[in-house]
């Protein structure tokens, strides 16, 4: 009966029925719209959280790379310091060791911040998320300051090394110059020494008999009473003027030296040897040519053959000649 009554009311009021239909459709549309807005909002919120997470991860990776890069720089600076320590050139090893200790401390803190700054709870690490960057910046600043100090230290060391090398080169040059001058001086000394040696020339040696105006030259061994040696000492401006001694050695055909004796009073030194002389003649030299004449009277009859004559002065052989007796 009721359904019949409703149907009758709708048939009797068609406008009310249309209104009810429109109202239901509007409510459905509103519900759909609200659902769409909610979905969009959830999607936006999801994308925002995802973006923030990706950004955080990217920042974490970037900071980790920076930390790793700084650790490598610290290791390199330590190597430089170790090299300075090994060379030990005018630098304080205690200072260098302190620098290395500070670098190790920065490196340890940097690793701790890098490894725990993003994942561990704040109360366990001392670093909040995002605090790693602040810690990195502080450590990087400490490193930069330390790097400047170390750079100055190394630059000072290099400067000292350069000055040392320059001084060493200069010393080597001075030593080379001194050696060169010493060699030149020796050469000059040798030349002066060689040039100062007197020379005997125009040497005439023979057997004679008689004396004074009756003196006659003879080549017969049996008639020789004396052996005459006449020679000139040449002009030499280098040789010091003053008293000189000429030693004359006459060697018989058998090689023996004709002499008055063989004791030390009849010897002189030449070339590190003691030589027996035949005649000793003192003379005064004035850097001009001077002629000397000497005689030797043999104790025994002379043998026939070739005789040699050697003339020495200041231990140097200054001339030689010879003669023959029949």
Sine and cosine of phi, psi and omega as CSV:
sin_phi,cos_phi,sin_psi,cos_psi,sin_omega,cos_omega
0.00,0.00,-0.65,0.76,-0.03,-1.00
-0.91,0.41,-0.73,0.68,0.00,-1.00
-0.86,0.51,-0.64,0.76,0.03,-1.00
-0.88,0.47,-0.62,0.78,-0.02,-1.00
-0.92,0.40,-0.66,0.75,-0.02,-1.00
-0.90,0.43,-0.72,0.69,-0.01,-1.00
-0.87,0.50,-0.62,0.79,0.01,-1.00
-0.91,0.42,-0.61,0.79,-0.01,-1.00
-0.92,0.39,-0.63,0.78,0.02,-1.00
-0.92,0.39,-0.61,0.79,0.03,-1.00
-0.92,0.39,-0.57,0.82,-0.05,-1.00
-0.98,0.19,-0.50,0.86,-0.04,-1.00
-0.82,-0.58,0.96,0.29,-0.02,-1.00
-0.89,0.46,-0.45,0.89,-0.02,-1.00
-0.93,0.37,-0.63,0.77,0.00,-1.00
-0.91,0.42,-0.61,0.79,0.01,-1.00
-0.90,0.43,-0.64,0.77,0.01,-1.00
-0.90,0.43,-0.62,0.78,0.01,-1.00
-0.90,0.44,-0.66,0.75,0.00,-1.00
-0.89,0.45,-0.61,0.79,0.03,-1.00
-0.90,0.44,-0.73,0.68,-0.02,-1.00
-0.89,0.45,-0.64,0.77,0.00,-1.00
-0.89,0.46,-0.67,0.75,0.02,-1.00
-0.91,0.42,-0.65,0.76,0.01,-1.00
-0.91,0.42,-0.63,0.77,0.01,-1.00
-0.90,0.44,-0.67,0.74,0.00,-1.00
-0.89,0.46,-0.65,0.76,-0.01,-1.00
-0.90,0.45,-0.67,0.74,0.00,-1.00
-0.89,0.45,-0.68,0.73,-0.01,-1.00
-0.88,0.48,-0.68,0.73,0.00,-1.00
-0.88,0.47,-0.70,0.71,0.02,-1.00
-0.87,0.49,-0.68,0.73,-0.02,-1.00
-0.88,0.47,-0.70,0.71,0.01,-1.00
-0.88,0.48,-0.65,0.76,0.04,-1.00
-0.89,0.46,-0.67,0.74,0.01,-1.00
-0.90,0.44,-0.70,0.71,0.03,-1.00
-0.87,0.49,-0.65,0.76,0.02,-1.00
-0.90,0.44,-0.67,0.74,0.03,-1.00
-0.90,0.44,-0.68,0.74,0.03,-1.00
-0.88,0.47,-0.68,0.73,0.01,-1.00
-0.89,0.46,-0.69,0.73,0.03,-1.00
-0.90,0.44,-0.64,0.77,0.02,-1.00
-0.90,0.44,-0.68,0.74,0.01,-1.00
-0.90,0.44,-0.69,0.72,0.02,-1.00
-0.89,0.46,-0.64,0.77,0.02,-1.00
-0.90,0.44,-0.72,0.69,-0.02,-1.00
-0.90,0.44,-0.61,0.79,0.02,-1.00
-0.90,0.44,-0.73,0.68,0.01,-1.00
-0.90,0.45,-0.64,0.77,0.02,-1.00
-0.90,0.44,-0.71,0.71,0.00,-1.00
-0.89,0.46,-0.70,0.71,0.02,-1.00
-0.88,0.48,-0.65,0.76,0.00,-1.00
-0.91,0.42,-0.70,0.71,0.01,-1.00
-0.90,0.44,-0.64,0.77,0.04,-1.00
-0.89,0.45,-0.68,0.73,0.01,-1.00
-0.88,0.47,-0.69,0.73,0.02,-1.00
-0.89,0.46,-0.68,0.74,0.01,-1.00
-0.89,0.46,-0.68,0.73,0.03,-1.00
-0.89,0.45,-0.65,0.76,0.01,-1.00
-0.88,0.48,-0.70,0.71,0.01,-1.00
-0.89,0.45,-0.67,0.74,-0.02,-1.00
-0.89,0.45,-0.72,0.70,0.01,-1.00
-0.91,0.41,-0.59,0.81,0.04,-1.00
-0.90,0.44,-0.68,0.73,0.05,-1.00
-0.89,0.46,-0.66,0.75,0.03,-1.00
-0.90,0.45,-0.67,0.74,0.01,-1.00
-0.89,0.46,-0.71,0.71,0.02,-1.00
-0.89,0.46,-0.64,0.77,0.02,-1.00
-0.90,0.44,-0.67,0.74,0.01,-1.00
-0.92,0.39,-0.60,0.80,0.05,-1.00
-0.88,0.48,-0.65,0.76,0.04,-1.00
-0.90,0.44,-0.64,0.77,0.03,-1.00
-0.89,0.45,-0.65,0.76,0.03,-1.00
-0.88,0.47,-0.70,0.72,0.01,-1.00
-0.88,0.47,-0.64,0.77,0.01,-1.00
-0.91,0.41,-0.68,0.73,0.02,-1.00
-0.90,0.43,-0.58,0.81,0.05,-1.00
-0.91,0.42,-0.62,0.78,0.04,-1.00
-0.89,0.47,-0.69,0.72,0.03,-1.00
-0.87,0.50,-0.68,0.73,0.01,-1.00
-0.91,0.41,-0.64,0.77,0.02,-1.00
-0.88,0.47,-0.64,0.77,0.04,-1.00
-0.89,0.46,-0.68,0.73,0.03,-1.00
-0.88,0.48,-0.68,0.73,0.01,-1.00
-0.89,0.46,-0.66,0.75,-0.04,-1.00
-0.90,0.43,-0.60,0.80,-0.04,-1.00
-0.97,0.22,-0.45,0.89,0.13,-0.99
0.78,0.62,0.77,0.64,0.01,-1.00
-0.97,-0.26,1.00,-0.07,0.12,-0.99
0.86,0.51,0.44,0.90,0.02,-1.00
-0.87,-0.50,0.54,-0.84,-0.04,-1.00
-0.99,0.15,0.90,-0.44,-0.02,-1.00
-0.89,0.46,-0.53,0.85,0.00,-1.00
-0.90,0.43,-0.66,0.75,0.03,-1.00
-0.89,0.45,-0.70,0.71,-0.01,-1.00
-0.90,0.44,-0.68,0.74,0.03,-1.00
-0.88,0.48,-0.59,0.81,0.03,-1.00
-0.92,0.40,-0.65,0.76,0.05,-1.00
-0.88,0.48,-0.71,0.70,-0.01,-1.00
-0.89,0.46,-0.62,0.78,0.03,-1.00
-0.89,0.46,-0.68,0.73,0.02,-1.00
-0.90,0.43,-0.65,0.76,0.02,-1.00
-0.90,0.44,-0.66,0.75,0.04,-1.00
-0.89,0.45,-0.60,0.80,0.02,-1.00
-0.91,0.42,-0.70,0.71,0.04,-1.00
-0.88,0.48,-0.69,0.73,-0.01,-1.00
-0.88,0.48,-0.68,0.73,0.00,-1.00
-0.91,0.43,-0.71,0.71,0.02,-1.00
-0.90,0.45,-0.63,0.78,-0.01,-1.00
-0.89,0.45,-0.69,0.73,0.03,-1.00
-0.91,0.41,-0.66,0.75,0.02,-1.00
-0.89,0.46,-0.68,0.73,0.02,-1.00
-0.92,0.40,-0.64,0.77,-0.01,-1.00
-0.92,0.39,-0.67,0.74,-0.10,-0.99
-0.98,0.21,-0.44,0.90,-0.10,-1.00
-0.83,-0.56,-0.08,1.00,-0.09,-1.00
-0.93,0.37,-0.36,0.93,-0.07,-1.00
-0.95,-0.32,-0.30,0.95,-0.14,-0.99
-0.90,-0.43,-0.64,0.76,-0.11,-0.99
-0.98,0.18,0.40,-0.92,0.04,-1.00
-0.88,0.48,0.43,-0.90,-0.05,-1.00
-0.87,0.49,-0.66,0.75,-0.06,-1.00
-0.91,0.40,-0.32,0.95,-0.02,-1.00
-1.00,-0.07,-0.41,0.91,-0.13,-0.99
-0.93,-0.36,-0.51,0.86,-0.10,-0.99
1.00,0.08,-0.02,1.00,0.02,-1.00
-0.84,-0.54,0.76,-0.65,0.10,-0.99
-1.00,0.01,0.27,-0.96,0.08,-1.00
-0.89,0.47,0.78,-0.63,-0.10,-1.00
1.00,-0.04,-0.35,0.93,0.05,-1.00
-0.96,0.29,-0.35,0.94,0.04,-1.00
-0.86,0.51,-0.65,0.76,0.00,-1.00
-0.89,0.45,-0.69,0.73,0.03,-1.00
-0.89,0.46,-0.67,0.74,0.02,-1.00
-0.90,0.43,-0.67,0.74,0.03,-1.00
-0.87,0.50,-0.72,0.69,-0.01,-1.00
-0.87,0.50,-0.65,0.76,0.00,-1.00
-0.91,0.41,-0.70,0.71,0.01,-1.00
-0.92,0.40,-0.62,0.79,0.03,-1.00
-0.89,0.45,-0.62,0.78,0.03,-1.00
-0.91,0.42,-0.69,0.72,0.05,-1.00
-0.87,0.50,-0.69,0.72,0.00,-1.00
-0.89,0.46,-0.71,0.70,-0.02,-1.00
-0.87,0.50,-0.69,0.72,0.02,-1.00
-0.89,0.46,-0.69,0.72,0.00,-1.00
-0.91,0.40,-0.62,0.79,0.00,-1.00
-0.89,0.45,-0.61,0.79,0.04,-1.00
-0.90,0.44,-0.69,0.72,0.02,-1.00
-0.89,0.46,-0.70,0.71,0.01,-1.00
-0.90,0.43,-0.63,0.78,0.03,-1.00
-0.87,0.50,-0.65,0.76,0.04,-1.00
-0.91,0.42,-0.65,0.76,0.00,-1.00
-0.88,0.47,-0.72,0.70,0.00,-1.00
-0.92,0.39,-0.63,0.77,0.02,-1.00
-0.89,0.45,-0.64,0.76,0.04,-1.00
-0.89,0.45,-0.67,0.74,0.02,-1.00
-0.89,0.46,-0.69,0.73,-0.01,-1.00
-0.91,0.42,-0.63,0.78,0.02,-1.00
-0.90,0.44,-0.70,0.71,0.03,-1.00
-0.89,0.46,-0.64,0.77,0.01,-1.00
-0.91,0.41,-0.65,0.76,0.02,-1.00
-0.90,0.43,-0.67,0.74,0.03,-1.00
-0.90,0.44,-0.64,0.76,0.02,-1.00
-0.90,0.44,-0.70,0.71,0.00,-1.00
-0.90,0.44,-0.65,0.76,0.02,-1.00
-0.89,0.45,-0.67,0.74,0.02,-1.00
-0.91,0.42,-0.62,0.78,0.02,-1.00
-0.90,0.43,-0.67,0.74,0.04,-1.00
-0.89,0.46,-0.68,0.73,0.01,-1.00
-0.89,0.47,-0.68,0.74,0.03,-1.00
-0.89,0.45,-0.65,0.76,0.04,-1.00
-0.89,0.47,-0.65,0.76,0.02,-1.00
-0.90,0.43,-0.67,0.74,0.03,-1.00
-0.90,0.44,-0.64,0.77,0.02,-1.00
-0.90,0.43,-0.68,0.73,0.03,-1.00
-0.89,0.46,-0.65,0.76,0.01,-1.00
-0.91,0.41,-0.66,0.75,0.03,-1.00
-0.89,0.45,-0.67,0.74,0.03,-1.00
-0.89,0.45,-0.67,0.74,0.02,-1.00
-0.89,0.45,-0.71,0.71,0.01,-1.00
-0.91,0.43,-0.61,0.79,0.03,-1.00
-0.89,0.45,-0.66,0.75,0.04,-1.00
-0.90,0.43,-0.70,0.71,0.02,-1.00
-0.89,0.46,-0.66,0.75,0.01,-1.00
-0.89,0.45,-0.65,0.76,0.03,-1.00
-0.90,0.44,-0.67,0.74,0.02,-1.00
-0.87,0.49,-0.69,0.72,0.00,-1.00
-0.90,0.43,-0.66,0.75,0.02,-1.00
-0.88,0.47,-0.68,0.73,0.03,-1.00
-0.89,0.46,-0.65,0.76,0.00,-1.00
-0.92,0.40,-0.66,0.75,0.02,-1.00
-0.90,0.43,-0.69,0.73,0.01,-1.00
-0.87,0.49,-0.72,0.70,0.01,-1.00
-0.91,0.42,-0.65,0.76,-0.02,-1.00
-0.95,0.32,-0.38,0.93,-0.04,-1.00
-0.99,0.10,-0.14,0.99,0.01,-1.00
-0.94,0.35,0.77,-0.64,0.02,-1.00
-0.94,0.35,0.35,-0.94,0.05,-1.00
-0.78,-0.62,0.65,-0.76,0.05,-1.00
-0.96,-0.28,0.78,-0.62,-0.01,-1.00
-0.69,-0.72,0.07,-1.00,-0.03,-1.00
0.79,0.62,0.69,0.73,-0.06,-1.00
-0.98,0.20,0.82,-0.58,0.06,-1.00
-0.82,-0.58,0.86,-0.52,0.01,-1.00
-0.74,-0.67,0.70,-0.72,0.00,-1.00
-0.25,-0.97,0.13,-0.99,0.08,-1.00
-1.00,0.01,0.59,-0.81,0.02,-1.00
-0.70,-0.72,0.31,-0.95,0.13,-0.99
-0.68,-0.73,0.42,-0.91,-0.08,-1.00
0.99,0.12,-0.01,-1.00,-0.01,-1.00
-0.56,-0.83,0.39,-0.92,0.04,-1.00
0.88,0.48,-0.74,-0.67,-0.04,-1.00
-0.94,0.33,-0.27,0.96,-0.01,-1.00
-1.00,-0.07,0.07,1.00,-0.01,-1.00
-0.92,0.38,0.74,-0.67,0.01,-1.00
-0.72,-0.69,0.58,-0.82,0.04,-1.00
-0.98,0.19,0.64,-0.77,0.05,-1.00
-0.60,-0.80,0.60,-0.80,0.01,-1.00
-0.96,-0.27,0.05,1.00,0.02,-1.00
-1.00,0.02,0.85,-0.53,-0.07,-1.00
-0.86,0.51,-0.59,0.81,-0.06,-1.00
-0.94,0.33,-0.37,0.93,-0.05,-1.00
-0.98,-0.17,-0.11,0.99,-0.05,-1.00
-0.95,0.31,0.81,-0.58,0.07,-1.00
-0.98,-0.19,-0.56,0.83,0.01,-1.00
-0.62,-0.79,0.39,-0.92,0.15,-0.99
-0.95,-0.31,0.83,-0.55,-0.03,-1.00
-0.98,-0.20,0.76,-0.65,0.08,-1.00
-0.82,-0.57,0.89,-0.45,-0.01,-1.00
-0.87,-0.50,0.72,-0.70,-0.03,-1.00
-0.38,-0.93,0.24,-0.97,0.04,-1.00
-0.90,-0.43,0.69,-0.72,0.13,-0.99
-1.00,-0.08,0.87,-0.49,-0.12,-0.99
-0.93,0.36,0.25,-0.97,0.02,-1.00
-0.95,0.32,0.72,-0.69,0.02,-1.00
-0.52,-0.86,0.92,-0.40,-0.05,-1.00
-0.99,0.15,-0.22,0.98,-0.02,-1.00
-1.00,0.05,-0.60,0.80,-0.03,-1.00
-0.89,0.47,0.75,-0.66,0.04,-1.00
-0.87,0.50,0.65,-0.76,0.03,-1.00
-0.96,0.28,0.37,-0.93,0.06,-1.00
0.71,-0.70,-0.16,-0.99,-0.05,-1.00
-0.91,0.42,0.67,-0.75,0.02,-1.00
-0.72,-0.69,0.25,-0.97,0.05,-1.00
-0.75,-0.67,0.73,-0.68,0.08,-1.00
-0.95,-0.32,0.79,-0.61,0.06,-1.00
-0.95,-0.32,0.81,-0.59,-0.04,-1.00
-0.90,-0.43,0.80,-0.60,0.04,-1.00
-0.92,-0.39,0.81,-0.58,0.07,-1.00
-0.93,-0.37,0.88,-0.48,-0.05,-1.00
-0.97,-0.23,0.82,-0.58,0.01,-1.00
-0.94,0.35,0.19,-0.98,0.00,-1.00
-0.84,0.55,-0.48,0.88,0.00,-1.00
-1.00,0.10,0.00,1.00,0.04,-1.00
1.00,-0.08,-0.18,0.98,0.03,-1.00
-0.97,0.25,0.56,-0.83,0.01,-1.00
-1.00,0.07,0.79,-0.61,0.10,-0.99
-0.95,0.32,0.82,-0.58,-0.06,-1.00
-0.42,-0.91,0.30,-0.95,0.05,-1.00
-0.98,0.18,-0.34,0.94,0.00,-1.00
-0.08,-1.00,0.11,-0.99,-0.03,-1.00
-0.84,-0.54,0.26,0.97,0.04,-1.00
-0.98,0.20,-0.01,-1.00,-0.07,-1.00
-0.89,0.46,-0.45,0.89,-0.01,-1.00
-0.94,0.33,-0.23,0.97,0.02,-1.00
-0.94,-0.35,0.41,0.91,-0.02,-1.00
-0.78,-0.63,0.37,-0.93,0.12,-0.99
-0.60,-0.80,0.27,-0.96,-0.03,-1.00
-0.98,-0.19,0.65,-0.76,0.08,-1.00
-0.45,-0.89,0.83,-0.55,0.00,-1.00
0.89,0.46,0.51,0.86,0.01,-1.00
0.99,0.15,0.11,0.99,-0.01,-1.00
-0.90,-0.44,0.45,-0.89,0.14,-0.99
-1.00,-0.03,0.89,-0.46,-0.03,-1.00
-0.92,-0.40,0.62,-0.78,0.06,-1.00
-0.99,0.15,0.72,-0.69,0.03,-1.00
-0.95,-0.31,0.34,-0.94,0.04,-1.00
-1.00,-0.08,-0.73,0.69,-0.04,-1.00
-0.74,-0.67,0.66,-0.75,0.12,-0.99
-0.89,-0.45,0.81,-0.59,-0.06,-1.00
-0.75,-0.66,0.88,-0.48,0.08,-1.00
-1.00,0.08,0.59,-0.81,0.06,-1.00
-0.45,-0.89,0.35,-0.94,0.01,-1.00
-0.97,-0.26,0.84,-0.54,-0.09,-1.00
-0.96,-0.27,0.74,-0.68,-0.02,-1.00
-0.84,-0.54,0.52,0.85,0.02,-1.00
0.91,0.41,0.32,0.95,0.07,-1.00
-0.80,-0.59,0.31,-0.95,-0.01,-1.00
-0.91,0.42,0.67,-0.74,-0.01,-1.00
-0.67,-0.74,0.66,-0.75,-0.01,-1.00
-0.98,-0.21,0.71,-0.70,-0.01,-1.00
-0.82,-0.58,0.61,-0.79,0.05,-1.00
-0.78,-0.63,0.78,-0.63,-0.06,-1.00
-0.75,-0.66,0.37,-0.93,0.00,-1.00
-0.72,-0.70,0.51,-0.86,0.13,-0.99
-0.73,-0.69,0.77,-0.64,0.02,-1.00
-0.97,-0.23,0.94,-0.35,-0.01,-1.00
-0.94,0.33,0.49,-0.87,0.02,-1.00
-0.98,0.18,-0.46,0.89,-0.07,-1.00
-0.81,-0.58,0.21,-0.98,0.06,-1.00
-0.90,0.44,0.61,-0.79,-0.02,-1.00
-1.00,0.06,0.51,-0.86,0.04,-1.00
-1.00,0.01,0.44,-0.90,0.06,-1.00
-0.96,0.29,0.48,-0.88,0.02,-1.00
0.66,-0.75,-0.13,-0.99,-0.03,-1.00
-1.00,-0.01,0.75,-0.66,0.03,-1.00
-0.94,-0.35,0.58,-0.82,0.05,-1.00
-0.94,-0.35,0.58,-0.81,0.03,-1.00
-0.83,-0.55,0.80,-0.60,0.05,-1.00
-0.84,-0.54,0.71,-0.70,-0.01,-1.00
-0.88,-0.47,0.79,-0.62,-0.03,-1.00
-0.85,-0.52,0.49,-0.87,0.15,-0.99
-0.48,-0.88,0.69,-0.72,-0.06,-1.00
0.78,0.63,0.66,0.75,0.06,-1.00
0.95,0.32,0.06,1.00,-0.02,-1.00
-0.95,-0.32,0.62,-0.79,0.10,-0.99
-0.96,0.28,0.87,-0.49,-0.08,-1.00
-0.93,-0.37,-0.08,1.00,0.05,-1.00
0.04,-1.00,0.38,-0.93,0.05,-1.00
-0.48,-0.87,0.40,-0.92,-0.02,-1.00
-0.38,-0.92,-0.27,-0.96,0.01,-1.00
-0.18,-0.98,0.20,-0.98,0.04,-1.00
-0.46,-0.89,0.20,-0.98,-0.08,-1.00
-0.79,-0.61,0.67,-0.74,0.08,-1.00
-0.88,-0.48,0.61,-0.79,-0.02,-1.00
-0.98,-0.20,0.00,0.00,0.00,0.00
